[in-house]
């Protein structure tokens, strides 16, 4: 089976990207990361891509007149690199319907909560504030809503007494890295059950 070609979108530190790069290099995912694109020019994730010998592209959204225009440039860059699946790894921007139509049912995201609980940008903080004793992470297909797409897999993370946002985030990250690599490994081998395409 041919190796899957991934494009990874990032905005920040990129620990999930690192887990994916490491797993691909070690042969634990039958996939190659063709390009890493960040909408934040200073994102450390770009350095991680460069260190791994992967093309790193800084595409600051601030340089575009509209969300649509940014997403057209984003899709063009991914197509140029012959990307088959778009993997969001801490990419903190909503994608437009136009972008999703360019990669139908082929955009995947990781979110630090057990969706549908705690969607949005502060999922770990929100889970702590609510007082849940178990939270976790979710890998899902991206649709036009905020963290609403079909769920592919989840992993639970216990909230410990005295957890701060930072200590919980550290355990969350470890769970995310395992979950994302596992889902991508199954995806690349055609072992992941995908929801039927809509429409
Ligand atoms: C991860 O925890 C990811 O789940 C979250 O951003 C973090 C990125 O960390 N994404 C979202 O909250 C998306 N709604 P990383 O840059 O170290 O991979």
Boltz pocket constraint, residues with backbone or C-beta under 6 A from the ligand:
constraints:
  - pocket:
      binder: B
      contacts: [[A, 12], [A, 13], [A, 14], [A, 15], [A, 16], [A, 17], [A, 89], [A, 90], [A, 91], [A, 92], [A, 110], [A, 111], [A, 112], [A, 120], [A, 121], [A, 122], [A, 123], [A, 147], [A, 173], [A, 176]]
      max_distance: 6.0
